[in-house]
């Protein structure tokens, strides 16, 4: 059953079950891939004119620092 299903009674304990745990560990494992995805996304935003070359360069530098 899905958390958002009508038959599911959402309580504080249920919310914690879905939101608390090893999130920090998983975030650290996935951070590299999130940054790589963001690098690609900002490149696309620049190519379609939604970011100026200066904005894109600044964002890319910041992402690579992460």
mmJSON file of the N, C-alpha and C atoms, coordinates in Angstrom:
{"data_MODEL":{"atom_site":{
"group_PDB":["ATOM","ATOM","ATOM","ATOM","ATOM","ATOM","ATOM","ATOM","ATOM","ATOM","ATOM","ATOM","ATOM","ATOM","ATOM","ATOM","ATOM","ATOM","ATOM","ATOM","ATOM","ATOM","ATOM","ATOM","ATOM","ATOM","ATOM","ATOM","ATOM","ATOM","ATOM","ATOM","ATOM","ATOM","ATOM","ATOM","ATOM","ATOM","ATOM","ATOM","ATOM","ATOM","ATOM","ATOM","ATOM","ATOM","ATOM","ATOM","ATOM","ATOM","ATOM","ATOM","ATOM","ATOM","ATOM","ATOM","ATOM","ATOM","ATOM","ATOM","ATOM","ATOM","ATOM","ATOM","ATOM","ATOM","ATOM","ATOM","ATOM","ATOM","ATOM","ATOM","ATOM","ATOM","ATOM","ATOM","ATOM","ATOM","ATOM","ATOM","ATOM","ATOM","ATOM","ATOM","ATOM","ATOM","ATOM","ATOM","ATOM","ATOM","ATOM","ATOM","ATOM","ATOM","ATOM","ATOM","ATOM","ATOM","ATOM","ATOM","ATOM","ATOM","ATOM","ATOM","ATOM","ATOM","ATOM","ATOM","ATOM","ATOM","ATOM","ATOM","ATOM","ATOM","ATOM","ATOM","ATOM","ATOM","ATOM","ATOM","ATOM","ATOM","ATOM","ATOM","ATOM","ATOM","ATOM","ATOM","ATOM","ATOM","ATOM","ATOM","ATOM","ATOM","ATOM","ATOM","ATOM","ATOM","ATOM","ATOM","ATOM","ATOM","ATOM","ATOM","ATOM","ATOM","ATOM","ATOM","ATOM","ATOM","ATOM","ATOM","ATOM","ATOM","ATOM","ATOM","ATOM","ATOM","ATOM","ATOM","ATOM","ATOM","ATOM","ATOM","ATOM","ATOM","ATOM","ATOM","ATOM","ATOM","ATOM","ATOM","ATOM","ATOM","ATOM","ATOM","ATOM","ATOM","ATOM","ATOM","ATOM","ATOM","ATOM","ATOM","ATOM","ATOM","ATOM","ATOM","ATOM","ATOM","ATOM","ATOM","ATOM","ATOM","ATOM","ATOM","ATOM","ATOM"],
"id":[1,2,3,4,5,6,7,8,9,10,11,12,13,14,15,16,17,18,19,20,21,22,23,24,25,26,27,28,29,30,31,32,33,34,35,36,37,38,39,40,41,42,43,44,45,46,47,48,49,50,51,52,53,54,55,56,57,58,59,60,61,62,63,64,65,66,67,68,69,70,71,72,73,74,75,76,77,78,79,80,81,82,83,84,85,86,87,88,89,90,91,92,93,94,95,96,97,98,99,100,101,102,103,104,105,106,107,108,109,110,111,112,113,114,115,116,117,118,119,120,121,122,123,124,125,126,127,128,129,130,131,132,133,134,135,136,137,138,139,140,141,142,143,144,145,146,147,148,149,150,151,152,153,154,155,156,157,158,159,160,161,162,163,164,165,166,167,168,169,170,171,172,173,174,175,176,177,178,179,180,181,182,183,184,185,186,187,188,189,190,191,192,193,194,195,196,197,198],
"type_symbol":["N","C","C","N","C","C","N","C","C","N","C","C","N","C","C","N","C","C","N","C","C","N","C","C","N","C","C","N","C","C","N","C","C","N","C","C","N","C","C","N","C","C","N","C","C","N","C","C","N","C","C","N","C","C","N","C","C","N","C","C","N","C","C","N","C","C","N","C","C","N","C","C","N","C","C","N","C","C","N","C","C","N","C","C","N","C","C","N","C","C","N","C","C","N","C","C","N","C","C","N","C","C","N","C","C","N","C","C","N","C","C","N","C","C","N","C","C","N","C","C","N","C","C","N","C","C","N","C","C","N","C","C","N","C","C","N","C","C","N","C","C","N","C","C","N","C","C","N","C","C","N","C","C","N","C","C","N","C","C","N","C","C","N","C","C","N","C","C","N","C","C","N","C","C","N","C","C","N","C","C","N","C","C","N","C","C","N","C","C","N","C","C","N","C","C","N","C","C"],
"label_atom_id":["N","CA","C","N","CA","C","N","CA","C","N","CA","C","N","CA","C","N","CA","C","N","CA","C","N","CA","C","N","CA","C","N","CA","C","N","CA","C","N","CA","C","N","CA","C","N","CA","C","N","CA","C","N","CA","C","N","CA","C","N","CA","C","N","CA","C","N","CA","C","N","CA","C","N","CA","C","N","CA","C","N","CA","C","N","CA","C","N","CA","C","N","CA","C","N","CA","C","N","CA","C","N","CA","C","N","CA","C","N","CA","C","N","CA","C","N","CA","C","N","CA","C","N","CA","C","N","CA","C","N","CA","C","N","CA","C","N","CA","C","N","CA","C","N","CA","C","N","CA","C","N","CA","C","N","CA","C","N","CA","C","N","CA","C","N","CA","C","N","CA","C","N","CA","C","N","CA","C","N","CA","C","N","CA","C","N","CA","C","N","CA","C","N","CA","C","N","CA","C","N","CA","C","N","CA","C","N","CA","C","N","CA","C","N","CA","C","N","CA","C","N","CA","C","N","CA","C","N","CA","C"],
"label_alt_id":[null,null,null,null,null,null,null,null,null,null,null,null,null,null,null,null,null,null,null,null,null,null,null,null,null,null,null,null,null,null,null,null,null,null,null,null,null,null,null,null,null,null,null,null,null,null,null,null,null,null,null,null,null,null,null,null,null,null,null,null,null,null,null,null,null,null,null,null,null,null,null,null,null,null,null,null,null,null,null,null,null,null,null,null,null,null,null,null,null,null,null,null,null,null,null,null,null,null,null,null,null,null,null,null,null,null,null,null,null,null,null,null,null,null,null,null,null,null,null,null,null,null,null,null,null,null,null,null,null,null,null,null,null,null,null,null,null,null,null,null,null,null,null,null,null,null,null,null,null,null,null,null,null,null,null,null,null,null,null,null,null,null,null,null,null,null,null,null,null,null,null,null,null,null,null,null,null,null,null,null,null,null,null,null,null,null,null,null,null,null,null,null,null,null,null,null,null,null],
"label_comp_id":["UNK","UNK","UNK","UNK","UNK","UNK","UNK","UNK","UNK","UNK","UNK","UNK","UNK","UNK","UNK","UNK","UNK","UNK","UNK","UNK","UNK","UNK","UNK","UNK","UNK","UNK","UNK","UNK","UNK","UNK","UNK","UNK","UNK","UNK","UNK","UNK","UNK","UNK","UNK","UNK","UNK","UNK","UNK","UNK","UNK","UNK","UNK","UNK","UNK","UNK","UNK","UNK","UNK","UNK","UNK","UNK","UNK","UNK","UNK","UNK","UNK","UNK","UNK","UNK","UNK","UNK","UNK","UNK","UNK","UNK","UNK","UNK","UNK","UNK","UNK","UNK","UNK","UNK","UNK","UNK","UNK","UNK","UNK","UNK","UNK","UNK","UNK","UNK","UNK","UNK","UNK","UNK","UNK","UNK","UNK","UNK","UNK","UNK","UNK","UNK","UNK","UNK","UNK","UNK","UNK","UNK","UNK","UNK","UNK","UNK","UNK","UNK","UNK","UNK","UNK","UNK","UNK","UNK","UNK","UNK","UNK","UNK","UNK","UNK","UNK","UNK","UNK","UNK","UNK","UNK","UNK","UNK","UNK","UNK","UNK","UNK","UNK","UNK","UNK","UNK","UNK","UNK","UNK","UNK","UNK","UNK","UNK","UNK","UNK","UNK","UNK","UNK","UNK","UNK","UNK","UNK","UNK","UNK","UNK","UNK","UNK","UNK","UNK","UNK","UNK","UNK","UNK","UNK","UNK","UNK","UNK","UNK","UNK","UNK","UNK","UNK","UNK","UNK","UNK","UNK","UNK","UNK","UNK","UNK","UNK","UNK","UNK","UNK","UNK","UNK","UNK","UNK","UNK","UNK","UNK","UNK","UNK","UNK"],
"label_asym_id":["A","A","A","A","A","A","A","A","A","A","A","A","A","A","A","A","A","A","A","A","A","A","A","A","A","A","A","A","A","A","A","A","A","A","A","A","A","A","A","A","A","A","A","A","A","A","A","A","A","A","A","A","A","A","A","A","A","A","A","A","A","A","A","A","A","A","A","A","A","A","A","A","A","A","A","A","A","A","A","A","A","A","A","A","A","A","A","A","A","A","A","A","A","A","A","A","A","A","A","A","A","A","A","A","A","A","A","A","A","A","A","A","A","A","A","A","A","A","A","A","A","A","A","A","A","A","A","A","A","A","A","A","A","A","A","A","A","A","A","A","A","A","A","A","A","A","A","A","A","A","A","A","A","A","A","A","A","A","A","A","A","A","A","A","A","A","A","A","A","A","A","A","A","A","A","A","A","A","A","A","A","A","A","A","A","A","A","A","A","A","A","A","A","A","A","A","A","A"],
"label_entity_id":["1","1","1","1","1","1","1","1","1","1","1","1","1","1","1","1","1","1","1","1","1","1","1","1","1","1","1","1","1","1","1","1","1","1","1","1","1","1","1","1","1","1","1","1","1","1","1","1","1","1","1","1","1","1","1","1","1","1","1","1","1","1","1","1","1","1","1","1","1","1","1","1","1","1","1","1","1","1","1","1","1","1","1","1","1","1","1","1","1","1","1","1","1","1","1","1","1","1","1","1","1","1","1","1","1","1","1","1","1","1","1","1","1","1","1","1","1","1","1","1","1","1","1","1","1","1","1","1","1","1","1","1","1","1","1","1","1","1","1","1","1","1","1","1","1","1","1","1","1","1","1","1","1","1","1","1","1","1","1","1","1","1","1","1","1","1","1","1","1","1","1","1","1","1","1","1","1","1","1","1","1","1","1","1","1","1","1","1","1","1","1","1","1","1","1","1","1","1"],
"label_seq_id":[1,1,1,2,2,2,3,3,3,4,4,4,5,5,5,6,6,6,7,7,7,8,8,8,9,9,9,10,10,10,11,11,11,12,12,12,13,13,13,14,14,14,15,15,15,16,16,16,17,17,17,18,18,18,19,19,19,20,20,20,21,21,21,22,22,22,23,23,23,24,24,24,25,25,25,26,26,26,27,27,27,28,28,28,29,29,29,30,30,30,31,31,31,32,32,32,33,33,33,34,34,34,35,35,35,36,36,36,37,37,37,38,38,38,39,39,39,40,40,40,41,41,41,42,42,42,43,43,43,44,44,44,45,45,45,46,46,46,47,47,47,48,48,48,49,49,49,50,50,50,51,51,51,52,52,52,53,53,53,54,54,54,55,55,55,56,56,56,57,57,57,58,58,58,59,59,59,60,60,60,61,61,61,62,62,62,63,63,63,64,64,64,65,65,65,66,66,66],
"pdbx_PDB_ins_code":[null,null,null,null,null,null,null,null,null,null,null,null,null,null,null,null,null,null,null,null,null,null,null,null,null,null,null,null,null,null,null,null,null,null,null,null,null,null,null,null,null,null,null,null,null,null,null,null,null,null,null,null,null,null,null,null,null,null,null,null,null,null,null,null,null,null,null,null,null,null,null,null,null,null,null,null,null,null,null,null,null,null,null,null,null,null,null,null,null,null,null,null,null,null,null,null,null,null,null,null,null,null,null,null,null,null,null,null,null,null,null,null,null,null,null,null,null,null,null,null,null,null,null,null,null,null,null,null,null,null,null,null,null,null,null,null,null,null,null,null,null,null,null,null,null,null,null,null,null,null,null,null,null,null,null,null,null,null,null,null,null,null,null,null,null,null,null,null,null,null,null,null,null,null,null,null,null,null,null,null,null,null,null,null,null,null,null,null,null,null,null,null,null,null,null,null,null,null],
"Cartn_x":[0.839,0.0,0.893,0.49,1.269,0.884,1.855,1.653,0.508,0.34,-0.677,-2.026,-2.143,-3.403,-4.479,-5.707,-6.806,-7.021,-6.688,-6.917,-5.845,-4.793,-3.66,-3.826,-3.788,-3.905,-2.507,-2.289,-0.973,-0.86,0.095,0.366,1.799,2.12,3.476,4.499,4.218,5.147,5.342,4.272,4.368,5.216,5.008,5.792,7.27,7.597,8.999,9.584,8.79,9.261,9.724,9.021,9.347,10.376,10.661,11.526,12.77,12.852,13.996,14.699,15.979,16.731,18.131,18.495,19.856,19.945,19.09,19.062,20.423,21.096,22.392,23.394,23.404,24.312,24.008,22.738,22.356,22.633,22.375,22.663,24.137,25.001,26.447,26.838,26.204,26.51,26.046,24.937,24.347,24.786,25.472,25.827,26.599,27.566,28.368,27.47,26.495,25.621,24.631,24.208,23.36,24.106,25.38,26.189,26.382,26.683,26.853,25.576,24.427,23.16,22.931,23.29,23.134,24.079,25.274,26.212,25.608,25.043,24.423,23.204,22.408,21.192,21.531,22.524,22.877,23.483,24.157,24.684,23.532,22.498,21.329,20.645,20.505,19.868,20.639,21.946,22.777,22.587,22.558,22.427,21.097,20.042,18.743,18.51,19.509,19.446,18.827,18.601,18.022,19.073,20.328,21.451,22.434,22.954,23.997,25.286,26.246,27.526,28.192,28.081,28.687,27.981,26.646,25.892,26.241,26.288,26.596,27.983,28.962,30.327,30.378,29.677,29.659,29.012,27.913,27.224,28.083,28.698,29.567,30.716,31.323,32.43,31.949,30.8,30.242,29.946,29.355,29.058,30.329,31.349,32.605,33.302,33.094,33.64,32.983,31.704,30.984,31.599],
"Cartn_y":[-1.175,0.0,1.25,2.25,3.476,4.45,5.216,6.175,7.143,7.501,8.482,7.845,6.546,5.885,6.282,6.349,6.784,5.847,4.575,3.599,3.673,4.418,4.465,5.612,5.313,6.343,6.886,8.151,8.751,9.296,8.755,9.205,9.719,10.336,10.851,9.725,8.557,7.422,6.957,6.951,6.528,7.517,8.802,9.815,9.641,9.427,9.224,7.98,6.946,5.713,5.969,6.858,7.148,8.263,9.03,10.195,10.186,9.311,9.289,7.954,7.986,6.748,7.022,6.343,6.457,7.473,8.484,9.48,10.131,10.52,11.18,10.271,9.011,8.054,7.963,7.854,7.764,9.069,10.194,11.496,11.605,11.173,11.235,10.316,9.154,8.219,8.774,9.504,9.98,11.384,12.09,13.492,13.668,12.801,12.908,12.868,11.989,11.823,12.985,13.528,14.724,15.894,16.043,17.132,16.931,15.707,15.445,15.767,15.399,15.719,17.224,17.917,19.375,20.049,19.517,20.054,19.948,18.801,18.603,19.503,19.605,20.419,21.897,22.4,23.807,24.057,23.066,23.219,23.37,22.557,22.657,24.015,24.467,25.764,26.892,26.761,27.755,27.691,26.48,26.322,26.84,26.769,27.256,28.717,29.337,30.765,31.169,30.214,30.548,30.951,30.656,31.109,31.829,32.941,33.625,32.822,33.033,32.326,32.568,33.786,34.091,33.342,33.288,32.55,31.067,30.536,29.12,28.801,29.635,29.411,29.461,30.395,30.532,29.301,28.866,27.684,26.449,26.29,25.129,25.112,26.277,26.368,25.95,26.471,26.127,24.641,24.058,22.622,21.794,22.191,21.437,21.57,22.691,22.84,21.869,21.605,20.659,19.287],
"Cartn_z":[0.0,0.0,0.0,-0.703,-0.809,0.296,0.732,1.819,1.512,0.246,-0.119,-0.472,-0.341,-0.651,0.365,-0.074,0.796,1.974,1.795,2.855,3.95,3.709,4.622,5.606,6.876,7.899,8.203,7.905,8.085,9.504,10.238,11.603,11.667,12.766,12.965,12.804,13.377,13.291,11.846,11.085,9.682,8.892,9.111,8.411,8.75,10.018,10.405,9.753,9.644,9.011,7.579,6.886,5.506,5.343,6.405,6.247,7.118,8.082,8.993,8.843,8.924,8.821,8.344,7.277,6.756,5.628,5.683,4.61,4.39,5.468,5.329,4.616,4.966,4.317,2.821,2.476,1.072,0.336,1.0,0.379,0.038,0.94,0.675,-0.473,-0.545,-1.629,-2.977,-2.986,-4.234,-4.628,-3.741,-3.992,-5.291,-5.541,-6.766,-8.004,-7.988,-9.146,-9.264,-8.127,-8.153,-8.772,-8.406,-8.963,-10.464,-10.875,-12.309,-13.088,-12.527,-13.171,-13.242,-12.186,-12.169,-13.151,-13.304,-14.298,-15.699,-16.012,-17.328,-17.49,-16.442,-16.511,-16.738,-16.037,-16.219,-17.595,-18.139,-19.497,-20.49,-20.314,-21.182,-21.012,-19.762,-19.518,-20.196,-20.22,-20.893,-22.405,-22.945,-24.396,-24.928,-24.117,-24.579,-24.188,-23.596,-23.316,-21.992,-21.107,-19.808,-18.777,-19.063,-18.241,-19.145,-18.668,-19.438,-19.312,-20.219,-20.097,-18.74,-18.211,-16.906,-15.779,-15.847,-14.826,-14.875,-16.082,-16.251,-15.707,-16.031,-15.55,-14.027,-13.442,-11.993,-11.329,-11.885,-11.334,-11.496,-12.663,-12.889,-11.893,-11.654,-10.696,-9.297,-8.91,-7.6,-7.469,-8.507,-8.475,-8.398,-9.144,-9.111,-7.764,-7.074,-5.726,-4.754,-4.988,-4.121,-4.271],
"occupancy":[1.0,1.0,1.0,1.0,1.0,1.0,1.0,1.0,1.0,1.0,1.0,1.0,1.0,1.0,1.0,1.0,1.0,1.0,1.0,1.0,1.0,1.0,1.0,1.0,1.0,1.0,1.0,1.0,1.0,1.0,1.0,1.0,1.0,1.0,1.0,1.0,1.0,1.0,1.0,1.0,1.0,1.0,1.0,1.0,1.0,1.0,1.0,1.0,1.0,1.0,1.0,1.0,1.0,1.0,1.0,1.0,1.0,1.0,1.0,1.0,1.0,1.0,1.0,1.0,1.0,1.0,1.0,1.0,1.0,1.0,1.0,1.0,1.0,1.0,1.0,1.0,1.0,1.0,1.0,1.0,1.0,1.0,1.0,1.0,1.0,1.0,1.0,1.0,1.0,1.0,1.0,1.0,1.0,1.0,1.0,1.0,1.0,1.0,1.0,1.0,1.0,1.0,1.0,1.0,1.0,1.0,1.0,1.0,1.0,1.0,1.0,1.0,1.0,1.0,1.0,1.0,1.0,1.0,1.0,1.0,1.0,1.0,1.0,1.0,1.0,1.0,1.0,1.0,1.0,1.0,1.0,1.0,1.0,1.0,1.0,1.0,1.0,1.0,1.0,1.0,1.0,1.0,1.0,1.0,1.0,1.0,1.0,1.0,1.0,1.0,1.0,1.0,1.0,1.0,1.0,1.0,1.0,1.0,1.0,1.0,1.0,1.0,1.0,1.0,1.0,1.0,1.0,1.0,1.0,1.0,1.0,1.0,1.0,1.0,1.0,1.0,1.0,1.0,1.0,1.0,1.0,1.0,1.0,1.0,1.0,1.0,1.0,1.0,1.0,1.0,1.0,1.0,1.0,1.0,1.0,1.0,1.0,1.0],
"B_iso_or_equiv":[0.0,0.0,0.0,0.0,0.0,0.0,0.0,0.0,0.0,0.0,0.0,0.0,0.0,0.0,0.0,0.0,0.0,0.0,0.0,0.0,0.0,0.0,0.0,0.0,0.0,0.0,0.0,0.0,0.0,0.0,0.0,0.0,0.0,0.0,0.0,0.0,0.0,0.0,0.0,0.0,0.0,0.0,0.0,0.0,0.0,0.0,0.0,0.0,0.0,0.0,0.0,0.0,0.0,0.0,0.0,0.0,0.0,0.0,0.0,0.0,0.0,0.0,0.0,0.0,0.0,0.0,0.0,0.0,0.0,0.0,0.0,0.0,0.0,0.0,0.0,0.0,0.0,0.0,0.0,0.0,0.0,0.0,0.0,0.0,0.0,0.0,0.0,0.0,0.0,0.0,0.0,0.0,0.0,0.0,0.0,0.0,0.0,0.0,0.0,0.0,0.0,0.0,0.0,0.0,0.0,0.0,0.0,0.0,0.0,0.0,0.0,0.0,0.0,0.0,0.0,0.0,0.0,0.0,0.0,0.0,0.0,0.0,0.0,0.0,0.0,0.0,0.0,0.0,0.0,0.0,0.0,0.0,0.0,0.0,0.0,0.0,0.0,0.0,0.0,0.0,0.0,0.0,0.0,0.0,0.0,0.0,0.0,0.0,0.0,0.0,0.0,0.0,0.0,0.0,0.0,0.0,0.0,0.0,0.0,0.0,0.0,0.0,0.0,0.0,0.0,0.0,0.0,0.0,0.0,0.0,0.0,0.0,0.0,0.0,0.0,0.0,0.0,0.0,0.0,0.0,0.0,0.0,0.0,0.0,0.0,0.0,0.0,0.0,0.0,0.0,0.0,0.0,0.0,0.0,0.0,0.0,0.0,0.0],
"pdbx_formal_charge":[null,null,null,null,null,null,null,null,null,null,null,null,null,null,null,null,null,null,null,null,null,null,null,null,null,null,null,null,null,null,null,null,null,null,null,null,null,null,null,null,null,null,null,null,null,null,null,null,null,null,null,null,null,null,null,null,null,null,null,null,null,null,null,null,null,null,null,null,null,null,null,null,null,null,null,null,null,null,null,null,null,null,null,null,null,null,null,null,null,null,null,null,null,null,null,null,null,null,null,null,null,null,null,null,null,null,null,null,null,null,null,null,null,null,null,null,null,null,null,null,null,null,null,null,null,null,null,null,null,null,null,null,null,null,null,null,null,null,null,null,null,null,null,null,null,null,null,null,null,null,null,null,null,null,null,null,null,null,null,null,null,null,null,null,null,null,null,null,null,null,null,null,null,null,null,null,null,null,null,null,null,null,null,null,null,null,null,null,null,null,null,null,null,null,null,null,null,null],
"auth_seq_id":[1,1,1,2,2,2,3,3,3,4,4,4,5,5,5,6,6,6,7,7,7,8,8,8,9,9,9,10,10,10,11,11,11,12,12,12,13,13,13,14,14,14,15,15,15,16,16,16,17,17,17,18,18,18,19,19,19,20,20,20,21,21,21,22,22,22,23,23,23,24,24,24,25,25,25,26,26,26,27,27,27,28,28,28,29,29,29,30,30,30,31,31,31,32,32,32,33,33,33,34,34,34,35,35,35,36,36,36,37,37,37,38,38,38,39,39,39,40,40,40,41,41,41,42,42,42,43,43,43,44,44,44,45,45,45,46,46,46,47,47,47,48,48,48,49,49,49,50,50,50,51,51,51,52,52,52,53,53,53,54,54,54,55,55,55,56,56,56,57,57,57,58,58,58,59,59,59,60,60,60,61,61,61,62,62,62,63,63,63,64,64,64,65,65,65,66,66,66],
"auth_comp_id":["UNK","UNK","UNK","UNK","UNK","UNK","UNK","UNK","UNK","UNK","UNK","UNK","UNK","UNK","UNK","UNK","UNK","UNK","UNK","UNK","UNK","UNK","UNK","UNK","UNK","UNK","UNK","UNK","UNK","UNK","UNK","UNK","UNK","UNK","UNK","UNK","UNK","UNK","UNK","UNK","UNK","UNK","UNK","UNK","UNK","UNK","UNK","UNK","UNK","UNK","UNK","UNK","UNK","UNK","UNK","UNK","UNK","UNK","UNK","UNK","UNK","UNK","UNK","UNK","UNK","UNK","UNK","UNK","UNK","UNK","UNK","UNK","UNK","UNK","UNK","UNK","UNK","UNK","UNK","UNK","UNK","UNK","UNK","UNK","UNK","UNK","UNK","UNK","UNK","UNK","UNK","UNK","UNK","UNK","UNK","UNK","UNK","UNK","UNK","UNK","UNK","UNK","UNK","UNK","UNK","UNK","UNK","UNK","UNK","UNK","UNK","UNK","UNK","UNK","UNK","UNK","UNK","UNK","UNK","UNK","UNK","UNK","UNK","UNK","UNK","UNK","UNK","UNK","UNK","UNK","UNK","UNK","UNK","UNK","UNK","UNK","UNK","UNK","UNK","UNK","UNK","UNK","UNK","UNK","UNK","UNK","UNK","UNK","UNK","UNK","UNK","UNK","UNK","UNK","UNK","UNK","UNK","UNK","UNK","UNK","UNK","UNK","UNK","UNK","UNK","UNK","UNK","UNK","UNK","UNK","UNK","UNK","UNK","UNK","UNK","UNK","UNK","UNK","UNK","UNK","UNK","UNK","UNK","UNK","UNK","UNK","UNK","UNK","UNK","UNK","UNK","UNK","UNK","UNK","UNK","UNK","UNK","UNK"],
"auth_asym_id":["A","A","A","A","A","A","A","A","A","A","A","A","A","A","A","A","A","A","A","A","A","A","A","A","A","A","A","A","A","A","A","A","A","A","A","A","A","A","A","A","A","A","A","A","A","A","A","A","A","A","A","A","A","A","A","A","A","A","A","A","A","A","A","A","A","A","A","A","A","A","A","A","A","A","A","A","A","A","A","A","A","A","A","A","A","A","A","A","A","A","A","A","A","A","A","A","A","A","A","A","A","A","A","A","A","A","A","A","A","A","A","A","A","A","A","A","A","A","A","A","A","A","A","A","A","A","A","A","A","A","A","A","A","A","A","A","A","A","A","A","A","A","A","A","A","A","A","A","A","A","A","A","A","A","A","A","A","A","A","A","A","A","A","A","A","A","A","A","A","A","A","A","A","A","A","A","A","A","A","A","A","A","A","A","A","A","A","A","A","A","A","A","A","A","A","A","A","A"],
"auth_atom_id":["N","CA","C","N","CA","C","N","CA","C","N","CA","C","N","CA","C","N","CA","C","N","CA","C","N","CA","C","N","CA","C","N","CA","C","N","CA","C","N","CA","C","N","CA","C","N","CA","C","N","CA","C","N","CA","C","N","CA","C","N","CA","C","N","CA","C","N","CA","C","N","CA","C","N","CA","C","N","CA","C","N","CA","C","N","CA","C","N","CA","C","N","CA","C","N","CA","C","N","CA","C","N","CA","C","N","CA","C","N","CA","C","N","CA","C","N","CA","C","N","CA","C","N","CA","C","N","CA","C","N","CA","C","N","CA","C","N","CA","C","N","CA","C","N","CA","C","N","CA","C","N","CA","C","N","CA","C","N","CA","C","N","CA","C","N","CA","C","N","CA","C","N","CA","C","N","CA","C","N","CA","C","N","CA","C","N","CA","C","N","CA","C","N","CA","C","N","CA","C","N","CA","C","N","CA","C","N","CA","C","N","CA","C","N","CA","C","N","CA","C","N","CA","C","N","CA","C","N","CA","C"],
"pdbx_PDB_model_num":[1,1,1,1,1,1,1,1,1,1,1,1,1,1,1,1,1,1,1,1,1,1,1,1,1,1,1,1,1,1,1,1,1,1,1,1,1,1,1,1,1,1,1,1,1,1,1,1,1,1,1,1,1,1,1,1,1,1,1,1,1,1,1,1,1,1,1,1,1,1,1,1,1,1,1,1,1,1,1,1,1,1,1,1,1,1,1,1,1,1,1,1,1,1,1,1,1,1,1,1,1,1,1,1,1,1,1,1,1,1,1,1,1,1,1,1,1,1,1,1,1,1,1,1,1,1,1,1,1,1,1,1,1,1,1,1,1,1,1,1,1,1,1,1,1,1,1,1,1,1,1,1,1,1,1,1,1,1,1,1,1,1,1,1,1,1,1,1,1,1,1,1,1,1,1,1,1,1,1,1,1,1,1,1,1,1,1,1,1,1,1,1,1,1,1,1,1,1]
}}}
